[in-house]
C-alpha cells in the first residue's frame, strides 16, 4: 500500500509547524486542564493564548492523554491508504499517551503493522524525532528502517530547563513539600533534565546569570551540534534568552540558534515560566572526526 504514515501527539512542538502539513503528519491533541476549563492543545489553544490565560490563573495546569478510542479511530482511517504506521509519542513517564497508543495499535492486528514508540522525551525533542521519521517516510523508507533511524537518535536528544517557580515541581512529585518551601525561602531555582524519559532535578542556581552560565556550560559539552533550539515562555526574547544567545554566539561562531515558545504540555511539566535548551547532537561524531 502507500508510504508509512507518521502519528504523534500535540506535545511535539515544531520549530517549523508547516512540516506537519508537508509530510502529512497526524497530530493527536492532548487535553489541557486549567481549573474547570479544558482545551485541546494546538486546536482550542495555541501557546500565546495559553500563556496569557495561565498567567492570570492560580490553577496548576494538568494534562489528559488522548483516549485509546481516538487512536484506534485514527489508525483505522489511515489503514485505508497504508498498512504501516509509526506512532511516536511523549515519554511514558510524563503522560499516558504512549500506553493508549500502544493499546490502540493492537486493534488492527493482521491488517496494519503499527509500532507505537516511546520517544523518552517531549516538546522540541519529540518534534525533531517526528520530523526525521516523516522525512524518511516521504523518501519511501520501510517501517523497520524508520524505527531503526529514530531509535538511533533517541540517546542523542538532550533537554535541560531552568524554572523560576517550584510549584509545578512539587505538584508533579519532583520535590517534596519541605524541599519546595525551603527552596522558595532560599530563592533557589532548580535545573531539570530529561533522563531515560523522566524529568529529574539536576542542579540548583540562585539567579538568572547563574542559569545562563549553566545552560552555556551544558551546550559547550557537545563537540558536534546538529540542532539546538532555545525554549522560552514568551513570544518575544526575554533577558535570559538574549543573554543565552549572545553567549552561545561567542562559543559557536557562525551558528545561529533559534528561539521558540514552548507549549501547554511542557508547561504542565515544568511550569509556565521556564527557559530551556534542546540539543540534538550529530550521530557517530567520533567517526566523523
C-alpha positions in Angstrom: 0.0 0.0 0.0 1.1 3.6 0.5 4.0 5.1 2.4 4.5 4.7 6.1 2.2 7.2 7.9 3.6 9.1 11.0 1.4 9.8 14.0 2.4 11.9 17.0 0.7 14.0 19.7 0.5 17.7 20.4 3.3 17.7 22.9 5.6 17.7 19.9 6.5 21.4 19.4 7.8 22.0 15.9 10.1 24.9 15.1 8.5 25.0 11.7 4.9 23.9 12.1 4.4 23.8 8.3 6.2 20.5 8.1 3.1 18.9 9.7 1.1 19.5 6.5 4.1 19.0 4.2 4.6 15.4 5.4 1.0 14.6 6.3 1.9 14.1 10.0 -1.1 13.2 12.1 -1.1 15.1 15.4 -3.4 13.9 18.2 -4.2 16.6 20.7 -3.6 16.2 24.5 -6.3 17.8 26.7 -5.1 20.8 28.8 -6.9 21.5 32.1 -6.7 24.9 33.7 -9.1 24.9 36.7 -12.5 23.9 35.3 -11.6 24.8 31.8 -10.4 22.2 29.3 -8.7 22.8 25.9 -7.3 20.6 23.1 -3.7 21.6 22.8 -3.0 23.2 19.4 -6.7 23.2 18.4 -8.6 25.3 21.0 -5.5 26.8 22.5 -2.2 27.9 21.0 0.9 28.7 23.0 0.4 32.5 23.2 -3.2 32.2 24.2 -2.3 29.6 26.8 0.4 31.7 28.5 -1.9 34.8 28.5 -4.6 32.6 30.2 -2.4 30.8 32.7 -0.6 34.0 33.8 -4.0 35.2 35.1 -4.9 31.9 36.8 -4.0 30.5 40.2 -4.6 26.9 39.0 -1.9 24.3 38.2 -2.0 23.2 34.6 -2.6 19.4 34.1 -2.8 17.1 31.1 -5.0 14.3 29.9 -3.9 11.8 27.3 -6.0 11.1 24.2 -8.1 8.0 24.8 -7.5 4.7 23.2 -10.6 5.1 21.0 -9.2 8.3 19.5 -6.0 6.5 18.4 -7.9 3.4 17.2 -10.2 5.6 15.0 -7.2 7.4 13.5 -5.3 4.2 12.8 -8.4 2.7 11.1 -8.7 5.7 8.9 -5.1 5.7 8.0 -5.3 2.0 7.2 -7.4 2.8 4.2 -4.3 4.1 2.4 -1.4 2.4 4.3 -0.6 -0.8 6.1 2.4 0.6 8.1 2.1 3.3 10.8 4.7 4.7 13.2 3.1 6.3 16.3 5.7 8.4 18.1 4.8 10.0 21.5 5.7 11.9 24.6 7.6 9.9 27.3 5.5 7.3 29.1 6.7 8.9 32.4 5.1 12.2 31.5 1.8 11.0 30.1 -0.5 8.0 29.5 -0.4 8.9 25.8 2.1 6.2 24.6 0.3 3.5 26.6 -3.0 4.4 25.0 -1.4 4.4 21.5 0.1 1.0 22.2 -3.3 -0.4 23.3 -5.0 1.0 20.2 -2.2 -0.4 17.9 -3.5 -3.9 18.7 -6.9 -3.2 17.3 -5.7 -3.7 13.7 -3.5 -6.8 14.2 -3.2 -8.7 10.9 -4.4 -5.7 8.8 -1.9 -3.0 9.6 1.5 -3.0 11.2 1.6 -0.3 13.8 4.6 0.5 16.0 3.9 2.7 19.0 7.2 4.2 20.1 8.1 6.0 23.3 10.3 8.9 22.4 11.6 9.2 26.0 11.3 13.0 25.6 8.8 15.7 24.7 8.4 19.2 23.1 11.1 20.1 20.6 13.0 16.9 21.2 10.0 14.8 20.2 9.4 17.1 17.2 12.9 16.5 16.0 12.4 12.7 16.0 9.0 13.0 14.3 10.4 15.3 11.6 13.2 12.8 10.8 10.7 9.9 10.7 8.4 11.8 8.4 11.3 12.7 6.0 12.3 9.1 5.9 8.7 8.0 5.2 8.4 10.6 2.4 11.5 9.1 0.8 9.9 5.7 0.8 11.7 4.0 3.7 10.0 1.0 5.1 8.7 1.0 8.7 11.5 -1.1 10.1 14.1 1.3 8.7 12.4 4.4 10.0 12.1 2.8 13.5 15.8 2.0 13.4 16.7 5.5 12.5 14.6 7.0 15.3 15.8 4.6 17.9 19.4 5.5 16.9 18.5 9.2 17.6 17.0 8.7 21.0 20.2 8.8 23.1 21.4 11.9 21.2 18.5 14.2 22.1 19.0 16.2 25.3 16.9 18.7 27.1 17.6 20.9 30.1 15.3 23.5 31.7 15.7 26.3 34.2 12.5 27.1 36.1 11.6 30.1 38.1 8.9 28.5 40.3 8.8 25.4 42.4 5.0 24.9 42.3 4.9 22.6 39.4 7.9 20.5 40.6 6.1 20.0 43.9 2.8 19.2 42.1 4.5 16.7 39.8 6.3 15.0 42.7 9.8 16.1 41.7 10.2 18.0 45.0 8.8 17.3 48.4 6.7 19.9 50.3 9.6 20.6 52.6 12.1 20.9 49.7 9.8 23.3 47.9 9.2 25.5 51.0 13.0 25.6 51.7 13.8 26.3 48.1 11.4 29.2 48.0 12.7 30.7 51.2 16.3 30.5 49.9 15.3 31.7 46.4 16.8 28.6 44.8 15.9 27.9 41.2 16.2 24.3 40.0 17.7 22.9 36.8 15.9 20.0 35.3 16.9 17.4 32.6 15.1 14.6 30.9 16.9 11.3 31.6 15.7 8.0 30.3 12.3 9.7 29.7 12.0 11.0 33.2 12.1 14.7 34.2 14.6 15.0 37.1 16.2 17.9 39.1 19.9 18.0 38.4 21.4 21.3 39.8 20.3 24.5 41.6 21.1 28.1 40.9 20.2 31.4 42.7 19.8 33.8 39.8 19.4 34.3 36.1 23.1 34.9 35.5 24.0 31.5 37.0 21.2 29.9 35.0 22.7 31.3 31.7 26.1 30.1 32.8 24.8 26.6 33.4 22.9 26.5 30.1 26.0 27.6 28.2 28.1 25.1 30.1 25.7 22.3 29.2 25.7 23.2 25.5 29.5 23.6 25.4 29.9 19.9 26.4 28.9 18.9 22.9 31.6 18.5 20.4 29.3 18.4 17.4 25.8 20.0 17.4 23.3 19.0 14.8 20.4 21.2 16.1 19.8 23.4 19.1 16.6 25.2 20.0 16.1 27.6 22.9 12.7 27.4 24.6 11.1 30.2 26.4 7.6 31.2 27.8 7.1 34.4 25.8 6.7 35.2 22.1 9.5 37.8 22.3 13.1 37.3 23.5 13.5 37.5 27.3 16.6 38.9 29.0 17.6 35.3 29.8 17.3 34.1 26.2 19.1 37.2 24.8 22.0 36.6 27.2 22.0 33.0 26.3 22.1 33.7 22.5 24.9 36.2 23.0 26.9 33.7 25.0 26.3 30.9 22.5 27.3 33.1 19.6 30.7 33.5 21.3 31.0 29.8 22.0 29.9 28.7 18.5 30.9 31.5 16.0 28.8 31.5 12.8 26.0 29.5 14.3 22.5 30.8 15.0 20.3 29.0 17.4 16.5 29.8 17.1 14.2 30.6 20.0 10.6 29.5 20.3 7.8 29.4 22.8 7.1 26.1 24.4 3.6 24.8 24.6 1.0 23.9 27.3 2.0 20.2 27.5 5.6 21.1 28.5 4.3 23.9 30.8 2.3 21.2 32.7 5.6 19.5 33.4 7.9 22.4 34.3 5.6 25.3 34.8 4.8 28.4 32.7 7.9 30.4 33.5 10.9 28.3 32.3 13.8 28.6 29.9 15.2 25.5 28.2 17.7 24.2 25.7 17.0 21.2 23.5 20.1 19.7 21.7 20.4 17.0 19.0 24.0 16.0 18.7 25.4 14.5 15.5 25.4 10.8 15.4 28.8 9.0 15.2 30.7 12.2 16.0 33.9 10.2 16.6 33.7 8.6 13.2 33.2 12.0 11.6 36.3 13.3 13.2 
